[in-house]
Amino acid sequence: MTGRLPTAARRIKPVVPPPGAEAVPPGDRARALDALAELAAAATHLGDPDLFHRARARARLHLRHVGATDPRLLAEQLTSAAEHRIAAGLLAVRSVRAELAERPSTRPHFTPDALAELHRLLVAADPNIPGGGGLRRTTARITWPDGRRFVIAVAPGRPLHGHIERWYRWGARTSSPALDMAALQMLRLFTVHPFPDGNGRIARLLAQCDLVGAGLLPGLLLDLDGWVDANRDAHDRAVVAAAEGDLPQWGTLFARAVTETARHRTATLAEHRRILVAATARAGDDPTAVAVLEAFRSAPAVSAESLRDLVPHDPRPALTRLRTAGILTPHPRLPGGALTEPRLLALLDAPYAPPADR
């Protein structure tokens, strides 16, 4: 017999931290909190703190589900799925803000039912994920690119429901520092693996919601999905290490992800502001045109209809002048005469990229 023999699967045990647990080493926590504070200051430039929460097609495809799909239809399906993910994320963070407004002294957290519903919204229309979402009903198995195999120890059914209930209770009652709470709740979802697919996406979304709920982040500004795509091996190894008892390795990685994505977004926001200031200067002393450009602090595109209640005069002459001057161009995807500033749109659409000197 030739070829490599399959390796035995390792069991991933659920991480169940004690009340008030800490996972992030103090130095890593301090750096992450500093980066988040700088990002929060930079984000005051935005009218919508979730502006950079953008629809991006999933990079990795399950060919067994989509391999026979017509490429044009598949592209449409992936675009629709990306839009559903963004809508689910916005619904999640708005629910956090609503809970804070109603009960400012609480730490917002998702109930098991809300978690399941959010997952259904998150995977809706995704051709990679057959079915309508919901908790898994079979044993979860994971295979790394190098052939190593893992089995999630939490069985479906009652054990899985029990772990999700304990996940909720711990998050609602813990006295852990806010950054550690977000890190541990994200890790618990990975190691419980409640859903057939989409566990990473929902865990990373909820980590941002935890940071928003704790007042450390003004909106969905961190591209944690992009960071994990760029650091997949280190991420997966840290999850396995934490499941085997090494929580600081996971805490360090989580803090690094927060720090690097926060710094990346802070730089992005500085460029966003610079571009908008330059465009406004080109508009000259036309107050309606300036008001039109101010709308880009909250939206990726503008139209006469969307500006009707935002500018004091009919915006159509100003839109025509801005388009004639080459400041605004038709949005490449939105219908209905939507216009955009192309450099701002490119900035919004660009995913996280590691620093060039790494």
C-alpha positions in Angstrom: 0.0 0.0 0.0 1.3 3.4 -0.9 0.4 6.9 0.3 0.0 8.4 3.7 -2.2 6.6 6.2 -5.0 8.7 7.7 -4.2 10.0 11.2 -6.5 9.3 14.1 -8.9 12.2 14.8 -8.2 14.3 17.9 -11.1 15.3 20.1 -11.8 19.0 20.6 -13.3 19.4 24.1 -15.5 22.4 24.8 -13.9 25.3 26.7 -16.0 26.0 29.8 -14.3 28.9 31.6 -14.9 29.6 35.3 -16.8 32.8 36.3 -14.6 35.9 35.8 -12.0 34.0 33.8 -9.2 35.8 32.0 -7.6 34.6 28.8 -5.8 37.7 27.4 -2.3 38.4 28.9 -2.2 42.0 30.4 0.2 43.4 27.8 -1.8 42.1 24.9 -5.0 43.4 26.5 -3.5 46.9 27.0 -2.4 47.0 23.3 -5.8 45.9 22.1 -7.7 48.4 24.3 -5.4 51.2 23.1 -6.0 50.3 19.5 -9.8 50.2 20.1 -9.7 53.6 21.8 -7.8 55.1 18.8 -10.4 53.5 16.4 -13.3 54.9 18.4 -11.8 58.4 18.2 -11.3 58.0 14.4 -14.8 56.8 13.9 -16.3 60.0 15.2 -15.8 61.1 11.5 -18.5 58.7 10.5 -22.2 59.3 10.6 -22.9 55.6 10.6 -20.4 53.5 12.7 -21.4 50.4 10.7 -20.6 51.9 7.3 -17.6 49.6 6.8 -19.7 46.4 7.5 -19.8 45.4 3.8 -21.1 42.6 1.8 -18.2 40.4 0.5 -18.7 37.0 -1.3 -17.3 34.0 0.6 -13.8 33.1 -0.5 -13.9 29.4 0.2 -16.5 27.3 -1.6 -17.8 23.8 -0.9 -17.5 22.3 -4.3 -19.7 19.3 -3.4 -22.6 21.8 -3.0 -21.9 24.3 -5.8 -19.6 22.5 -8.2 -22.4 21.8 -10.7 -24.0 25.3 -10.5 -23.9 27.6 -13.5 -21.1 30.2 -12.8 -23.4 33.1 -13.5 -26.1 31.8 -11.2 -23.5 30.9 -8.6 -22.2 34.5 -8.7 -25.7 35.8 -8.1 -26.3 33.4 -5.3 -23.0 34.3 -3.6 -23.8 38.0 -3.9 -27.3 37.5 -2.4 -25.8 35.4 0.5 -23.3 38.1 1.2 -26.1 40.7 1.4 -28.0 38.4 3.8 -24.9 38.1 6.1 -24.6 41.9 6.2 -28.3 42.3 7.0 -27.9 39.7 9.8 -24.9 41.5 11.2 -26.7 44.9 11.2 -29.7 43.4 12.9 -27.5 41.8 15.6 -25.6 45.0 16.4 -28.8 47.1 16.4 -30.3 44.7 18.9 -27.3 45.2 21.1 -27.7 48.9 21.0 -31.5 48.6 21.7 -30.8 46.5 24.7 -28.2 49.0 26.0 -30.7 51.8 25.5 -33.4 50.0 27.4 -31.1 48.6 30.2 -27.8 50.5 30.2 -26.4 48.7 33.2 -26.6 45.3 31.6 -24.1 43.4 29.4 -26.1 42.6 26.2 -26.0 38.9 25.2 -27.8 36.6 22.8 -30.2 34.0 24.1 -30.0 30.5 22.7 -33.1 31.1 20.6 -31.7 34.4 19.3 -28.4 32.7 18.5 -30.2 30.1 16.4 -32.3 32.7 14.6 -29.3 34.8 13.9 -27.6 31.8 12.4 -30.6 31.2 10.1 -30.4 34.8 8.9 -26.6 34.6 8.5 -26.6 31.6 6.2 -29.8 32.4 4.3 -29.5 32.0 0.6 -25.9 30.7 0.9 -25.5 27.9 -1.7 -22.5 26.5 0.3 -24.9 25.6 3.2 -27.9 23.5 2.2 -30.9 23.8 4.5 -32.2 26.6 6.6 -29.7 26.8 9.4 -30.2 25.7 13.0 -28.3 23.5 15.4 -26.4 20.6 14.0 -27.9 17.1 14.3 -24.8 15.1 13.7 -21.2 14.8 15.0 -19.0 17.7 13.8 -15.7 16.7 12.1 -13.0 19.1 10.9 -10.1 18.3 8.6 -7.2 20.7 8.2 -5.4 21.2 4.9 -2.5 19.1 6.1 -4.8 16.1 6.7 -5.1 16.3 10.5 -8.6 15.5 11.6 -10.6 16.6 14.6 -13.9 15.6 16.2 -16.0 18.0 18.3 -16.6 16.2 21.6 -20.0 17.8 22.2 -22.6 15.5 20.8 -25.8 16.8 19.1 -29.1 16.9 20.9 -29.4 17.4 24.6 -25.6 17.8 25.3 -25.3 20.5 22.6 -28.4 22.4 23.8 -27.0 22.2 27.4 -23.7 23.8 26.3 -25.4 26.6 24.4 -27.5 27.3 27.5 -24.4 27.5 29.6 -22.7 29.7 27.0 -25.6 32.1 27.4 -25.6 32.1 31.2 -21.9 32.6 31.4 -21.9 35.5 29.0 -24.8 37.2 30.8 -23.3 36.9 34.3 -19.5 36.8 33.9 -17.3 39.4 35.6 -14.5 38.8 33.1 -12.9 41.9 31.5 -14.8 42.9 28.4 -12.1 41.9 26.0 -11.6 38.5 27.7 -15.4 37.9 27.7 -15.5 38.5 23.9 -12.5 36.2 23.4 -13.9 33.4 25.5 -17.4 33.5 24.2 -16.0 33.3 20.6 -13.8 30.4 21.6 -16.7 28.6 23.3 -18.7 28.7 20.1 -15.8 27.3 18.1 -15.3 24.4 20.5 -19.0 23.6 20.9 -19.5 24.0 17.2 -23.3 24.3 17.4 -24.0 24.6 13.7 -23.2 22.4 10.6 -21.5 25.4 9.0 -21.0 29.1 9.6 -19.7 28.7 13.2 -16.7 31.0 12.5 -18.7 33.8 10.9 -21.3 33.9 13.7 -18.6 33.7 16.4 -16.6 36.6 14.9 -19.8 38.7 14.4 -20.8 38.1 18.1 -17.3 39.0 19.3 -17.7 42.4 17.7 -21.2 42.7 19.2 -19.7 41.9 22.6 -17.2 44.7 22.1 -19.9 47.1 21.0 -22.0 46.1 24.0 -19.0 46.8 26.3 -18.5 50.3 24.9 -15.1 49.4 23.4 -16.2 49.6 19.8 -18.7 52.0 18.2 -19.9 49.7 15.5 -19.0 46.8 13.2 -15.7 48.2 12.1 -13.3 45.2 12.5 -12.7 42.9 9.6 -12.1 39.8 11.7 -13.2 37.5 8.9 -10.4 39.0 6.7 -7.9 38.7 9.5 -8.6 35.0 10.0 -8.4 34.4 6.3 -4.9 35.9 6.4 -3.9 34.0 9.6 -5.9 30.8 9.3 -3.2 28.4 10.5 -2.3 30.4 13.7 -6.0 30.9 14.4 -6.9 27.2 14.2 -3.8 26.1 16.2 -4.8 28.5 19.0 -8.3 27.1 19.1 -7.0 23.6 19.5 -4.4 24.7 22.1 -7.1 26.4 24.1 -9.3 23.3 24.0 -6.4 21.5 25.5 -6.0 24.0 28.3 -3.8 26.8 26.9 -6.2 29.8 27.2 -3.4 32.4 27.0 -2.4 31.3 23.5 -6.0 32.0 22.3 -6.2 35.2 24.3 -3.0 36.4 22.7 -4.2 35.6 19.2 -7.6 37.2 19.8 -6.0 40.4 21.2 -3.7 40.4 18.2 -6.6 40.1 15.8 -8.4 43.0 17.5 -5.3 45.2 17.6 -4.3 44.7 14.0 -7.8 45.0 12.5 -8.5 48.1 14.7 -5.2 49.7 13.5 -6.0 48.8 9.9 -9.5 50.4 10.2 -8.1 53.5 11.9 -5.8 54.0 9.0 -8.7 53.4 6.6 -10.8 56.0 8.3 -8.0 58.5 8.1 -7.9 57.9 4.3 -11.7 58.0 4.1 -11.7 61.4 5.8 -8.8 62.7 3.6 -10.6 61.7 0.4 -13.9 63.3 1.6 -12.2 66.6 2.6 -10.5 66.8 -0.8 -13.7 66.1 -2.7 -15.5 68.7 -0.6 -12.8 71.3 -1.5 -13.4 70.6 -5.2 -17.0 71.3 -4.7 -16.1 74.9 -3.9 -18.6 77.3 -2.3 -21.7 75.3 -3.3 -23.5 74.5 0.0 -25.8 71.9 -1.5 -22.9 70.1 -3.2 -21.1 70.1 0.2 -24.2 68.7 1.9 -24.4 66.0 -0.7 -20.8 65.0 -0.1 -21.3 65.0 3.7 -23.8 62.1 3.2 -20.9 59.9 2.4 -20.1 59.8 6.1 -23.1 57.5 6.4 -23.6 55.9 3.0 -21.6 54.3 0.2 -23.8 56.0 -2.4 -26.3 58.9 -2.9 -29.2 59.6 -5.1 -31.8 62.4 -5.5 -34.3 60.2 -3.6 -31.9 59.3 -0.7 -30.9 63.0 -0.3 -34.4 64.4 -0.3 -34.6 64.9 3.5 -30.9 65.5 4.0 -30.2 68.7 2.0 -32.1 72.0 2.2 -32.6 72.3 -1.6 -33.3 70.1 -4.5 -30.1 68.0 -4.8 -30.4 67.2 -8.5 -28.5 70.2 -9.8 -25.7 69.6 -7.3 -25.6 65.9 -8.3 -25.3 66.9 -11.9 -22.5 69.3 -11.2 -20.6 66.8 -9.1 -20.9 64.2 -11.8 -19.9 66.6 -14.5 -16.8 67.5 -12.5 -15.9 63.9 -12.2 -16.3 63.9 -8.4 -19.2 61.4 -8.4 -19.7 58.5 -10.8 -22.5 56.0 -11.2 -22.4 53.2 -8.6 -21.3 50.0 -10.4 -23.9 47.8 -8.7 -26.8 49.9 -7.4 -29.6 50.9 -9.7 -31.8 53.9 -9.7 -29.3 56.6 -10.5 -27.1 56.0 -7.4 -23.8 57.9 -7.5 -20.7 57.3 -5.5 -17.2 58.7 -5.0 -15.1 55.9 -6.5 -12.1 56.2 -4.2 -14.4 56.1 -1.1 -16.2 53.0 -2.6 -12.9 51.2 -3.2 -11.9 51.9 0.3 -15.2 50.5 1.7 -15.0 47.4 -0.5 -11.3 46.6 0.3 -11.0 43.7 2.8 -8.4 43.5 5.6 -4.8 43.2 4.3 -1.8 42.4 6.5 0.8 45.2 6.9 3.2 45.2 4.0 6.2 44.9 6.2 5.1 41.7 7.9 
